[in-house]
Amino acid sequence: MKNSSVMNSRNAVCVIVHDKEAERIAAVLYAARNWSPQPAWTLPGGKAEPGEALDEAAARELKEETGLLVDPADLALVHVIHVEQGWDQAGQFVLFVFATDTWTGELTNPEPDKHLTAEWVTANHLPEPAFPTTTQALAAYRDGGPSFSRHGWPVTIA
């Protein structure tokens, strides 16, 4: 049996970088992939590595996808989404959504093989098409809650 610290992580992170003065956020346009048949807008983020702290994973992914630098201490957890089926069709995962209004650096597209562009977009909503979980996370952040939601799970009645 594998040690749990070396198993694949099923935790994902994303960061809402909110320029409150200009009312805009950083977003990336993913190119079409095997798990996304058309390009789609999303928040910068990705998978946490096994053994990696979630806030550090969020800061790392933000730097890798946008060139923006943030201190993990400046990230606030604003939403959690339990996703029934992951991007890789390997089952459920948990998306931890962080937000910050403190960063350094210039928004760039350091991964042109993965993203068509990285841009500042209006803080109210992402351009279409956007990943549903990203839209869900941004709405929860904008509206002040809830702190938890689900995506893809059947509705259950108590």
DSSP file (Angstrom, degrees, kcal/mol; ACC not computed):
  #  RESIDUE AA STRUCTURE BP1 BP2  ACC     N-H-->O    O-->H-N    N-H-->O    O-->H-N    TCO  KAPPA ALPHA  PHI   PSI    X-CA   Y-CA   Z-CA
    1    1 A M              0   0    0      0, 0.0     2,-0.1     0, 0.0     3,-0.0   0.000 360.0 360.0 360.0 137.7    0.0    0.0    0.0
    2    2 A K        -     0   0    0      1,-0.1     2,-0.2     2,-0.1     5,-0.1  -0.440 360.0-108.3 -74.9 146.6    1.3    3.5   -0.9
    3    3 A N    >   -     0   0    0      1,-0.1     3,-2.0    -2,-0.1     4,-0.5  -0.560  27.7-127.2 -67.9 135.6    2.0    6.0    1.8
    4    4 A S  G >  S+     0   0    0      1,-0.3     3,-0.7    -2,-0.2    -1,-0.1   0.749 105.5  66.4 -62.0 -22.5   -0.7    8.7    1.6
    5    5 A S  G 3  S+     0   0    0      1,-0.2    -1,-0.3    45,-0.1     4,-0.1   0.660 105.0  42.8 -74.4 -13.6    1.9   11.4    1.3
    6    6 A V  G <  S+     0   0    0     -3,-2.0    -1,-0.2     2,-0.1    -2,-0.2   0.389  90.7 106.7-111.1   2.9    3.0   10.1   -2.1
    7    7 A M  S <  S-     0   0    0     -3,-0.7     2,-0.1    -4,-0.5    -3,-0.0  -0.365  86.1 -83.7 -74.0 160.5   -0.4    9.5   -3.6
    8    8 A N        -     0   0    0      1,-0.1     2,-0.3    42,-0.1    -1,-0.1  -0.403  47.7-118.5 -62.8 138.9   -1.7   11.8   -6.2
    9    9 A S        -     0   0    0     39,-0.3    -1,-0.1     1,-0.1    -4,-0.0  -0.598  21.0-168.1 -79.2 139.5   -3.4   14.9   -4.8
   10   10 A R        +     0   0    0     -2,-0.3    84,-2.0    39,-0.1     2,-0.4   0.007  58.4 106.5-111.6  23.8   -7.1   15.4   -5.5
   11   11 A N  E     -a   94   0A   0     37,-0.3    37,-2.6    82,-0.2     2,-0.3  -0.884  49.0-171.6-103.9 134.8   -6.9   18.9   -4.2
   12   12 A A  E     -aB  95  47A   0     82,-3.1    84,-3.0    -2,-0.4     2,-0.3  -0.891   2.4-162.1-121.7 155.7   -7.1   21.8   -6.6
   13   13 A V  E     +aB  96  46A   0     33,-3.1    33,-2.1    -2,-0.3     2,-0.3  -0.950   8.4 179.8-133.8 152.2   -6.5   25.5   -5.9
   14   14 A C  E     -aB  97  45A   0     82,-1.9    84,-2.8    -2,-0.3     2,-0.4  -0.975  16.4-139.0-147.3 162.3   -7.3   28.8   -7.7
   15   15 A V  E     -a   98   0A   0     29,-2.4     2,-0.9    -2,-0.3    84,-0.2  -0.981   4.2-152.7-130.3 127.5   -6.8   32.4   -6.9
   16   16 A I  E     -a   99   0A   0     82,-2.9    84,-2.4    -2,-0.4     2,-0.9  -0.872  16.0-164.2 -91.8 105.5   -9.0   35.4   -7.4
   17   17 A V  E     -a  100   0A   0     -2,-0.9     9,-1.2     9,-0.4     2,-0.7  -0.841  12.7-163.0 -92.7 108.1   -6.5   38.3   -7.8
   18   18 A H  E     -E   25   0B   0     82,-3.0     2,-1.3    -2,-0.9     7,-0.2  -0.837  19.5-164.3-106.3 109.7   -8.8   41.3   -7.2
   19   19 A D  E  >> -E   24   0B   0      5,-2.9     5,-1.7    -2,-0.7     4,-1.0  -0.759  15.3-176.4 -84.8  91.9   -7.6   44.7   -8.3
   20   20 A K  T  45S+     0   0    0     -2,-1.3    -1,-0.2     1,-0.2     5,-0.0   0.814  74.9  58.3 -67.2 -31.5  -10.3   46.5   -6.2
   21   21 A E  T  45S+     0   0    0      1,-0.2    -1,-0.2    -3,-0.1    -2,-0.1   0.911 119.5  29.0 -64.6 -41.7   -9.3   50.0   -7.5
   22   22 A A  T  45S-     0   0    0     -3,-0.3    -1,-0.2     2,-0.1    -2,-0.2   0.439 105.2-127.4 -96.6  -1.8  -10.0   49.0  -11.1
   23   23 A E  T  <5 +     0   0    0     -4,-1.0   100,-2.1     1,-0.2     2,-0.3   0.946  66.9 122.6  51.0  55.3  -12.7   46.4  -10.3
   24   24 A R  E   < -EF  19 122B   0     -5,-1.7    -5,-2.9    98,-0.3     2,-0.3  -0.950  46.3-153.0-140.7 160.7  -10.9   43.7  -12.3
   25   25 A I  E     -EF  18 121B   0     96,-2.6    96,-2.8    -2,-0.3     2,-0.4  -0.913  27.9-104.2-130.9 158.4   -9.5   40.2  -11.7
   26   26 A A  E     + F   0 120B   0     -9,-1.2    -9,-0.4    -2,-0.3     2,-0.3  -0.681  45.1 172.6 -82.6 134.7   -6.8   38.2  -13.4
   27   27 A A  E     - F   0 119B   0     92,-2.5    92,-2.5    -2,-0.4     2,-0.4  -0.968  20.8-147.0-140.5 155.8   -8.1   35.4  -15.6
   28   28 A V  E     -GF  42 118B   0     14,-2.6    14,-2.2    -2,-0.3     2,-0.8  -0.954  12.2-138.2-123.9 146.0   -6.6   32.9  -18.1
   29   29 A L  E     -GF  41 117B   0     88,-2.7    87,-3.2    -2,-0.4    88,-0.8  -0.887  24.2-145.4-103.3 104.7   -8.1   31.5  -21.3
   30   30 A Y  E     -GF  40 115B   0     10,-2.7    10,-1.3    -2,-0.8    85,-0.2  -0.449  14.3-125.1 -68.1 138.1   -7.3   27.8  -21.4
   31   31 A A        -     0   0    0     83,-2.7     7,-0.1     8,-0.2     9,-0.1  -0.395  45.2 -76.9 -72.3 160.9   -6.7   26.4  -24.8
   32   32 A A        +     0   0    0      5,-0.1     2,-0.2     7,-0.1    -1,-0.1  -0.378  61.7 175.7 -59.1 136.9   -8.8   23.4  -25.9
   33   33 A R  B >   -I   36   0C   0      3,-2.5     3,-0.8     5,-0.2    -1,-0.0  -0.764  49.5 -89.6-133.4 178.4   -7.6   20.2  -24.3
   34   34 A N  T 3  S+     0   0    0      1,-0.2    -2,-0.1    -2,-0.2    54,-0.0   0.795 131.2  41.5 -64.1 -25.6   -8.7   16.6  -24.1
   35   35 A W  T 3  S+     0   0    0      1,-0.2    -1,-0.2     2,-0.0    54,-0.1   0.434 119.8  45.3-100.2  -1.0  -10.8   17.5  -21.1
   36   36 A S  B <   -I   33   0C   0     -3,-0.8    -3,-2.5     1,-0.1    -1,-0.2  -0.820  66.5-166.2-142.1  99.0  -12.1   20.8  -22.5
   37   37 A P  S    S+     0   0    0      0, 0.0    -5,-0.1     0, 0.0    -1,-0.1   0.691  76.7  32.5 -65.0 -18.8  -13.2   20.6  -26.1
   38   38 A Q  S    S-     0   0    0     -7,-0.1    -5,-0.2    -6,-0.0    -8,-0.1  -0.945  99.9 -87.4-131.9 156.6  -13.2   24.4  -26.5
   39   39 A P        -     0   0    0      0, 0.0     2,-0.3     0, 0.0    -8,-0.2  -0.296  51.2-173.5 -57.3 147.4  -11.1   27.2  -25.0
   40   40 A A  E     -G   30   0B   0    -10,-1.3   -10,-2.7    -9,-0.1    90,-0.3  -0.999  23.0-118.5-149.0 144.3  -12.6   28.4  -21.7
   41   41 A W  E     +Gh  29 130B   0     88,-2.9    90,-2.4    -2,-0.3     2,-0.3  -0.531  41.2 156.4 -79.9 146.3  -11.9   31.2  -19.2
   42   42 A T  E     -G   28   0B   0    -14,-2.2   -14,-2.6    -2,-0.2     3,-0.0  -0.964  43.9 -90.5-157.1 171.0  -10.9   30.4  -15.7
   43   43 A L        -     0   0    0     -2,-0.3   -16,-0.2   -16,-0.2   -27,-0.1  -0.628  57.4 -91.2 -82.9 149.2   -9.1   31.7  -12.6
   44   44 A P  S    S+     0   0    0      0, 0.0   -29,-2.4     0, 0.0     2,-0.3  -0.384  79.7  96.5 -61.3 136.4   -5.4   31.0  -12.4
   45   45 A G  E     +B   14   0A   0     16,-0.3     2,-0.3   -31,-0.2   -31,-0.2  -0.987  34.8 176.6 170.3-169.5   -4.8   27.7  -10.5
   46   46 A G  E     -B   13   0A   0    -33,-2.1   -33,-3.1    -2,-0.3     2,-0.3  -0.972  46.1 -28.1 170.2-159.7   -4.2   24.0  -10.7
   47   47 A K  E     -B   12   0A   0     -2,-0.3     2,-0.3   -35,-0.2   -35,-0.3  -0.597  51.0-125.9 -86.5 140.9   -3.5   20.9   -8.7
   48   48 A A        -     0   0    0    -37,-2.6   -37,-0.3    -2,-0.3   -39,-0.3  -0.643  31.1-120.1 -76.0 141.3   -1.7   20.9   -5.3
   49   49 A E    >   -     0   0    0     -2,-0.3     3,-2.4     4,-0.1     8,-0.1  -0.510  40.7 -84.0 -77.8 151.4    1.3   18.6   -5.3
   50   50 A P  T 3  S+     0   0    0      0, 0.0    -1,-0.1     0, 0.0     3,-0.1  -0.347 119.0  13.3 -55.0 131.1    1.3   15.8   -2.7
   51   51 A G  T 3  S+     0   0    0      1,-0.3     2,-0.4    -3,-0.1   -46,-0.1   0.450  98.0 128.1  81.5   0.5    2.5   17.1    0.6
   52   52 A E    <   -     0   0    0     -3,-2.4    -1,-0.3     1,-0.0     2,-0.1  -0.756  64.0-117.1 -93.6 133.8    2.2   20.8   -0.5
   53   53 A A     >  -     0   0    0     -2,-0.4     4,-2.5     1,-0.1     5,-0.2  -0.420  23.9-124.8 -65.2 142.1    0.3   23.2    1.6
   54   54 A L  H  > S+     0   0    0      1,-0.2     4,-2.4     2,-0.2     5,-0.2   0.881 108.3  49.4 -61.4 -41.9   -2.8   24.6   -0.1
   55   55 A D  H  > S+     0   0    0      1,-0.2     4,-2.0     2,-0.2    -1,-0.2   0.879 112.9  48.2 -67.0 -35.5   -1.9   28.3    0.2
   56   56 A E  H  > S+     0   0    0      2,-0.2     4,-2.4     1,-0.2    -2,-0.2   0.872 110.3  51.9 -69.9 -36.5    1.6   27.6   -1.0
   57   57 A A  H  X S+     0   0    0     -4,-2.5     4,-3.0     2,-0.2     5,-0.2   0.908 109.1  50.9 -63.4 -41.8    0.2   25.6   -4.0
   58   58 A A  H  X S+     0   0    0     -4,-2.4     4,-2.3     2,-0.2    -2,-0.2   0.924 111.6  46.6 -62.8 -44.7   -2.1   28.6   -4.8
   59   59 A A  H  X S+     0   0    0     -4,-2.0     4,-2.0     2,-0.2    -1,-0.2   0.909 114.3  48.4 -63.6 -41.8    0.8   31.0   -4.8
   60   60 A R  H  X S+     0   0    0     -4,-2.4     4,-2.7     2,-0.2    -2,-0.2   0.940 112.5  47.0 -63.3 -48.2    2.9   28.7   -6.9
   61   61 A E  H  X S+     0   0    0     -4,-3.0     4,-2.5     1,-0.2   -16,-0.3   0.892 109.8  54.1 -63.2 -39.2    0.1   28.1   -9.5
   62   62 A L  H  X>S+     0   0    0     -4,-2.3     4,-2.1    -5,-0.2     6,-0.7   0.934 111.5  45.0 -59.4 -45.7   -0.6   31.8   -9.7
   63   63 A K  H  X5S+     0   0    0     -4,-2.0     4,-1.7     4,-0.2    -2,-0.2   0.929 114.3  49.0 -63.3 -45.4    3.1   32.5  -10.4
   64   64 A E  H  <5S+     0   0    0     -4,-2.7    -1,-0.2     1,-0.2    -2,-0.2   0.868 120.0  36.2 -63.1 -36.9    3.3   29.7  -13.0
   65   65 A E  H  <5S+     0   0    0     -4,-2.5    46,-0.3    -5,-0.2    -1,-0.2   0.692 136.9  11.6 -93.8 -19.9    0.1   30.7  -14.8
   66   66 A T  H  <5S-     0   0    0     -4,-2.1    42,-3.0    -5,-0.2    -3,-0.2   0.554  86.7-120.3-133.6 -14.0    0.3   34.5  -14.7
   67   67 A G     << +     0   0    0     -4,-1.7    39,-0.2    -5,-0.6     2,-0.2   0.382  69.2 135.1  81.0  -5.6    3.7   35.7  -13.5
   68   68 A L        -     0   0    0     -6,-0.7     2,-0.4    40,-0.2    -1,-0.3  -0.562  45.9-145.0 -79.3 141.4    2.0   37.4  -10.5
   69   69 A L  B     +J  104   0D   0     35,-2.8    35,-2.2    -2,-0.2     2,-0.4  -0.901  21.3 172.4-111.5 134.0    3.6   36.9   -7.1
   70   70 A V        -     0   0    0     -2,-0.4    33,-0.1    33,-0.2    -7,-0.1  -0.998  33.3-122.9-139.1 142.2    1.7   36.6   -3.9
   71   71 A D    >   -     0   0    0     -2,-0.4     3,-2.8    31,-0.2     4,-0.2  -0.712  24.9-131.2 -77.8 128.3    2.8   35.8   -0.3
   72   72 A P  G >  S+     0   0    0      0, 0.0     3,-1.6     0, 0.0    -1,-0.1   0.815 108.1  64.5 -51.2 -29.6    0.7   32.8    0.8
   73   73 A A  G 3  S+     0   0    0      1,-0.3   -17,-0.0     3,-0.0    -2,-0.0   0.710  96.2  57.8 -66.7 -18.8    0.0   34.8    4.0
   74   74 A D  G <  S+     0   0    0     -3,-2.8     2,-0.4    28,-0.1    27,-0.3   0.343  87.0  98.4 -92.4   6.0   -1.9   37.3    1.9
   75   75 A L    <   -     0   0    0     -3,-1.6     2,-0.5    -4,-0.2    25,-0.2  -0.810  56.7-161.4 -96.7 133.0   -4.3   34.6    0.5
   76   76 A A  E     -C   99   0A   0     23,-2.5    23,-2.1    -2,-0.4     2,-0.5  -0.951  21.6-125.7-111.8 131.2   -7.7   34.3    2.1
   77   77 A L  E     +C   98   0A   0     -2,-0.5    21,-0.3    21,-0.2     3,-0.1  -0.653  38.6 165.7 -73.2 119.8   -9.8   31.1    1.6
   78   78 A V  E     +     0   0A   0     19,-3.0     2,-0.3    -2,-0.5    20,-0.2   0.592  55.9   5.1-114.8 -15.7  -13.1   32.4    0.3
   79   79 A H  E     -C   97   0A   0     18,-1.4    18,-3.1    66,-0.0     2,-0.4  -0.977  50.1-154.0-166.2 152.2  -14.9   29.3   -1.1
   80   80 A V  E     -Cd  96 148A   0     67,-1.4    69,-2.1    -2,-0.3     2,-0.5  -1.000  11.8-166.1-132.5 131.9  -14.6   25.5   -1.4
   81   81 A I  E     -Cd  95 149A   0     14,-2.5    14,-3.0    -2,-0.4     2,-0.8  -0.978  11.5-151.1-120.9 124.8  -16.2   23.4   -4.1
   82   82 A H  E     -Cd  94 150A   0     67,-2.3    69,-2.1    -2,-0.5     2,-0.5  -0.855  20.7-157.5 -93.3 111.1  -16.6   19.7   -3.9
   83   83 A V  E     -Cd  93 151A   0     10,-2.6    10,-1.8    -2,-0.8    69,-0.2  -0.781  12.6-153.8 -97.9 128.3  -16.6   18.5   -7.6
   84   84 A E  S    S+     0   0    0     67,-3.0     2,-0.4    -2,-0.5    68,-0.1   0.850  83.4  25.3 -70.1 -36.8  -18.2   15.2   -8.4
   85   85 A Q  S    S-     0   0    0     66,-0.3    -1,-0.2     7,-0.1     7,-0.2  -0.980  81.0-139.4-136.5 123.3  -16.1   14.5  -11.6
   86   86 A G    >   -     0   0    0      5,-2.0     3,-1.8    -2,-0.4     5,-0.2  -0.149  29.9-100.8 -78.1 171.0  -12.6   15.9  -12.2
   87   87 A W  T 3  S+     0   0    0      1,-0.3    -1,-0.1     2,-0.1    -2,-0.0   0.751 124.2  50.6 -58.0 -28.0  -11.0   17.3  -15.3
   88   88 A D  T 3  S-     0   0    0      3,-0.2    -1,-0.3   -53,-0.0    -2,-0.0   0.314 110.1-120.4 -97.9   7.4   -9.2   14.0  -15.8
   89   89 A Q  S <  S+     0   0    0     -3,-1.8    -2,-0.1     2,-0.1     3,-0.1   0.755  80.5 121.4  58.6  26.3  -12.3   11.9  -15.4
   90   90 A A  S    S-     0   0    0      1,-0.4     2,-0.2     2,-0.0    -1,-0.1   0.114  77.3 -94.2-105.8  20.3  -10.7   10.2  -12.4
   91   91 A G        -     0   0    0     -5,-0.2    -5,-2.0     2,-0.0    -1,-0.4  -0.542  67.6  -9.7 105.4-168.9  -13.4   11.1   -9.9
   92   92 A Q        +     0   0    0     -7,-0.2     2,-0.3    -2,-0.2    -8,-0.2  -0.164  51.7 175.0 -71.2 158.3  -14.1   13.7   -7.4
   93   93 A F  E     - C   0  83A   0    -10,-1.8   -10,-2.6    -8,-0.0     2,-0.5  -0.953  27.9-118.7-151.3 168.3  -11.8   16.5   -6.2
   94   94 A V  E     -aC  11  82A   0    -84,-2.0   -82,-3.1    -2,-0.3     2,-0.6  -0.961  18.8-153.3-116.8 128.6  -12.0   19.5   -3.9
   95   95 A L  E     -aC  12  81A   0    -14,-3.0   -14,-2.5    -2,-0.5     2,-0.6  -0.900   5.5-159.1-103.3 120.3  -11.3   23.0   -5.3
   96   96 A F  E     -aC  13  80A   0    -84,-3.0   -82,-1.9    -2,-0.6     2,-0.6  -0.892   8.8-155.0-101.0 119.3  -10.0   25.6   -2.7
   97   97 A V  E     -aC  14  79A   0    -18,-3.1   -19,-3.0    -2,-0.6   -18,-1.4  -0.848  13.1-175.5-102.4 118.3  -10.7   29.1   -3.9
   98   98 A F  E     -aC  15  77A   0    -84,-2.8   -82,-2.9    -2,-0.6     2,-0.3  -0.740   5.2-160.3-107.1 158.3   -8.4   31.8   -2.5
   99   99 A A  E     +aC  16  76A   0    -23,-2.1   -23,-2.5    -2,-0.3     2,-0.3  -0.979  11.3 171.8-137.1 152.1   -8.5   35.6   -3.0
  100  100 A T  E     -a   17   0A   0    -84,-2.4   -82,-3.0    -2,-0.3   -25,-0.1  -0.988  27.8-167.8-153.0 151.5   -6.1   38.4   -2.6
  101  101 A D  S    S+     0   0    0     -2,-0.3     2,-0.4   -27,-0.3   -81,-0.1   0.101  77.3  80.6-120.6  18.0   -5.9   42.1   -3.3
  102  102 A T        +     0   0    0    -28,-0.3     2,-0.3   -31,-0.1   -31,-0.2  -0.981  55.4 125.4-128.3 118.5   -2.1   42.2   -2.7
  103  103 A W        -     0   0    0     -2,-0.4     2,-0.3   -33,-0.1   -33,-0.2  -0.962  38.6-139.2-158.2 169.7    0.4   41.0   -5.3
  104  104 A T  B     +J   69   0D   0    -35,-2.2   -35,-2.8    -2,-0.3     2,-0.1  -0.904  55.6  47.6-131.3 164.5    3.5   42.1   -7.2
  105  105 A G  S    S-     0   0    0     -2,-0.3     2,-0.4   -37,-0.2   -37,-0.1  -0.254  80.9 -71.7  98.3 173.8    4.5   41.6  -10.8
  106  106 A E        -     0   0    0    -39,-0.2     2,-0.4    -2,-0.1    -2,-0.1  -0.876  46.4-106.9-109.7 140.3    2.9   42.1  -14.2
  107  107 A L        +     0   0    0     -2,-0.4     2,-0.2   -40,-0.1   -40,-0.2  -0.523  55.5 154.7 -67.6 120.2    0.2   39.9  -15.6
  108  108 A T        -     0   0    0    -42,-3.0   -40,-0.2    -2,-0.4     3,-0.1  -0.776  49.8-113.0-135.0 178.7    1.7   37.8  -18.4
  109  109 A N        +     0   0    0     -2,-0.2   -43,-0.2     1,-0.1   -44,-0.1  -0.744  36.6 167.8-117.4  80.5    1.1   34.4  -20.0
  110  110 A P  S    S+     0   0    0      0, 0.0     3,-0.1     0, 0.0    -1,-0.1   0.627  73.2  53.7 -70.5 -11.5    4.1   32.3  -19.0
  111  111 A E    >>  +     0   0    0    -46,-0.3     4,-2.7     1,-0.1     3,-2.1  -0.541  57.7 159.8-121.7  66.9    2.5   29.1  -20.3
  112  112 A P  T 34 S+     0   0    0      0, 0.0    -1,-0.1     0, 0.0   -81,-0.0   0.687  74.2  64.5 -63.9 -16.0    1.5   29.8  -23.9
  113  113 A D  T 34 S+     0   0    0     -3,-0.1     3,-0.1     1,-0.1    -2,-0.1   0.713 116.5  27.7 -75.6 -20.2    1.3   26.0  -24.5
  114  114 A K  T <4 S+     0   0    0     -3,-2.1   -83,-2.7     1,-0.2     2,-0.4   0.736 122.3  46.1-107.2 -34.6   -1.6   25.8  -22.1
  115  115 A H  E  <  -F   30   0B   0     -4,-2.7   -85,-0.2   -85,-0.2    -1,-0.2  -0.901  55.5-154.5-119.9 140.6   -3.2   29.3  -22.2
  116  116 A L  E    S-     0   0B   0    -87,-3.2     2,-0.3    -2,-0.4   -86,-0.1   0.840  82.3 -19.3 -75.7 -33.9   -4.2   31.4  -25.2
  117  117 A T  E     -F   29   0B   0    -88,-0.8   -88,-2.7    -6,-0.1     2,-0.4  -0.983  49.2-139.2-163.4 162.7   -3.9   34.5  -23.0
  118  118 A A  E     +F   28   0B   0     -2,-0.3     2,-0.3   -90,-0.2   -90,-0.2  -0.996  39.1 163.9-127.9 126.4   -3.9   35.9  -19.5
  119  119 A E  E     -F   27   0B   0    -92,-2.5   -92,-2.5    -2,-0.4     2,-0.5  -0.946  44.0-109.4-142.9 157.7   -5.9   39.1  -19.0
  120  120 A W  E     -F   26   0B   0     -2,-0.3     2,-0.3   -94,-0.2   -94,-0.2  -0.803  46.0-179.7 -82.9 129.1   -7.4   41.5  -16.5
  121  121 A V  E     -F   25   0B   0    -96,-2.8   -96,-2.6    -2,-0.5     5,-0.1  -0.843  38.4 -70.8-127.7 164.6  -11.2   41.1  -16.9
  122  122 A T  E >   -F   24   0B   0     -2,-0.3     3,-0.6   -98,-0.2   -98,-0.3  -0.250  40.4-131.9 -56.2 140.7  -14.2   42.8  -15.1
  123  123 A A  T 3  S+     0   0    0   -100,-2.1   -99,-0.2     1,-0.2    -1,-0.1   0.696  97.2  69.3 -70.7 -18.6  -14.5   41.6  -11.5
  124  124 A N  T 3  S-     0   0    0   -101,-0.3     2,-0.3     1,-0.2    -1,-0.2   0.864 114.8 -16.4 -71.6 -36.6  -18.2   40.9  -11.9
  125  125 A H    <   -     0   0    0     -3,-0.6    -1,-0.2     3,-0.0    -3,-0.1  -0.989  65.7-105.5-163.7 158.9  -18.0   37.9  -14.2
  126  126 A L        -     0   0    0     -2,-0.3     4,-0.1     1,-0.1    -3,-0.0  -0.544  44.6 -98.4 -84.6 154.2  -15.6   36.1  -16.6
  127  127 A P        -     0   0    0      0, 0.0   -86,-0.3     0, 0.0    -1,-0.1  -0.288  63.6 -65.1 -61.1 160.0  -16.0   36.2  -20.3
  128  128 A E  S    S+     0   0    0    -88,-0.1     2,-0.1     1,-0.1   -88,-0.0  -0.725 112.0  42.3 -98.3 150.4  -17.8   33.3  -21.9
  129  129 A P  S    S+     0   0    0      0, 0.0   -88,-2.9     0, 0.0     2,-0.3   0.598  78.7 163.9 -78.0 150.1  -17.3   30.4  -22.2
  130  130 A A  B     -h   41   0B   0    -90,-0.3   -88,-0.2    -4,-0.1    -2,-0.1  -0.939  46.6 -94.5-128.1 151.7  -16.0   29.9  -18.6
  131  131 A F     >  -     0   0    0    -90,-2.4     4,-2.1    -2,-0.3     3,-0.4  -0.453  35.3-129.4 -62.2 135.2  -15.6   26.8  -16.6
  132  132 A P  H  > S+     0   0    0      0, 0.0     4,-2.4     0, 0.0     5,-0.1   0.863 107.1  52.3 -57.6 -38.6  -18.7   26.3  -14.5
  133  133 A T  H  > S+     0   0    0      2,-0.2     4,-2.5     1,-0.2     5,-0.2   0.859 108.2  51.8 -68.1 -32.8  -16.8   25.8  -11.2
  134  134 A T  H  > S+     0   0    0     -3,-0.4     4,-2.6     2,-0.2    -1,-0.2   0.923 110.5  47.6 -67.1 -44.0  -14.9   29.1  -11.9
  135  135 A T  H  X S+     0   0    0     -4,-2.1     4,-2.2     1,-0.2    -2,-0.2   0.910 113.1  49.8 -60.8 -42.9  -18.2   30.9  -12.4
  136  136 A Q  H  X S+     0   0    0     -4,-2.4     4,-2.1    -5,-0.2    -2,-0.2   0.918 112.2  47.0 -61.2 -47.0  -19.6   29.3   -9.2
  137  137 A A  H  X S+     0   0    0     -4,-2.5     4,-2.2     1,-0.2    -2,-0.2   0.906 112.4  49.2 -64.2 -43.5  -16.5   30.3   -7.2
  138  138 A L  H  X S+     0   0    0     -4,-2.6     4,-2.8     1,-0.2    -1,-0.2   0.885 110.0  51.4 -66.5 -38.8  -16.5   33.9   -8.5
  139  139 A A  H  X S+     0   0    0     -4,-2.2     4,-2.7     2,-0.2     6,-0.2   0.913 110.3  49.0 -63.5 -43.0  -20.3   34.3   -7.7
  140  140 A A  H  X>S+     0   0    0     -4,-2.1     5,-2.7     2,-0.2     4,-0.6   0.906 114.0  46.5 -63.9 -41.1  -19.8   33.1   -4.2
  141  141 A Y  H ><5S+     0   0    0     -4,-2.2     3,-0.7     3,-0.2    -2,-0.2   0.943 115.3  45.6 -64.3 -48.5  -16.8   35.5   -3.7
  142  142 A R  H 3<5S+     0   0    0     -4,-2.8    -2,-0.2     1,-0.2    -1,-0.2   0.880 117.4  43.3 -62.9 -40.6  -18.7   38.4   -5.2
  143  143 A D  H 3<5S-     0   0    0     -4,-2.7    -1,-0.2    -5,-0.2    -2,-0.2   0.438 113.5-112.9 -90.6   0.2  -21.9   37.7   -3.2
  144  144 A G  T <<5 -     0   0    0     -3,-0.7    -3,-0.2    -4,-0.6    -4,-0.1   0.777  67.1-124.9  77.3  26.6  -20.2   37.0    0.1
  145  145 A G      < -     0   0    0     -5,-2.7    -2,-0.2     1,-0.3     2,-0.2  -0.800  28.2-100.0 145.4 175.1  -21.0   33.3    0.3
  146  146 A P        -     0   0    0      0, 0.0    -1,-0.3     0, 0.0    -2,-0.1   0.618  44.1-149.9 -71.2 172.2  -21.8   30.5    0.7
  147  147 A S  S    S+     0   0    0     -2,-0.2   -67,-1.4     1,-0.1     2,-0.3   0.617  79.7  38.1 -86.1 -12.5  -18.4   29.2    1.8
  148  148 A F  E     +d   80   0A   0    -69,-0.2     2,-0.3   -67,-0.0   -67,-0.2  -0.997  62.8 161.2-139.6 141.3  -19.1   25.8    0.4
  149  149 A S  E     -d   81   0A   0    -69,-2.1   -67,-2.3    -2,-0.3     2,-0.3  -0.949  25.5-130.1-148.2 171.2  -20.8   24.5   -2.7
  150  150 A R  E     -d   82   0A   0     -2,-0.3     2,-0.4   -69,-0.2   -67,-0.2  -0.870  10.6-159.4-121.4 155.8  -21.0   21.3   -4.9
  151  151 A H  E    S+d   83   0A   0    -69,-2.1   -67,-3.0    -2,-0.3   -66,-0.3  -0.971  73.6   0.6-138.2 123.6  -20.7   20.8   -8.6
  152  152 A G  S    S+     0   0    0     -2,-0.4   -69,-0.1     1,-0.3    -2,-0.0   0.290  91.1 125.2  90.6 -10.6  -22.0   17.8  -10.5
  153  153 A W        -     0   0    0    -71,-0.3    -1,-0.3     1,-0.1    -3,-0.1  -0.562  67.7-105.9 -81.0 146.0  -23.5   15.9   -7.5
  154  154 A P        -     0   0    0      0, 0.0     2,-0.3     0, 0.0    -1,-0.1  -0.393  39.8-103.2 -66.6 150.0  -27.1   14.9   -7.6
  155  155 A V        -     0   0    0     -2,-0.1     2,-0.4     2,-0.0     0, 0.0  -0.582  38.9-159.0 -73.8 131.3  -29.5   17.0   -5.5
  156  156 A T        -     0   0    0     -2,-0.3     2,-0.5    -3,-0.1    -3,-0.0  -0.899   6.4-148.7-114.6 145.2  -30.4   15.2   -2.3
  157  157 A I              0   0    0     -2,-0.4    -2,-0.0     1,-0.1     0, 0.0  -0.954 360.0 360.0-115.0 125.5  -33.5   15.9   -0.2
  158  158 A A              0   0    0     -2,-0.5    -1,-0.1     0, 0.0    -2,-0.0   0.480 360.0 360.0 -71.5 360.0  -33.2   15.3    3.5
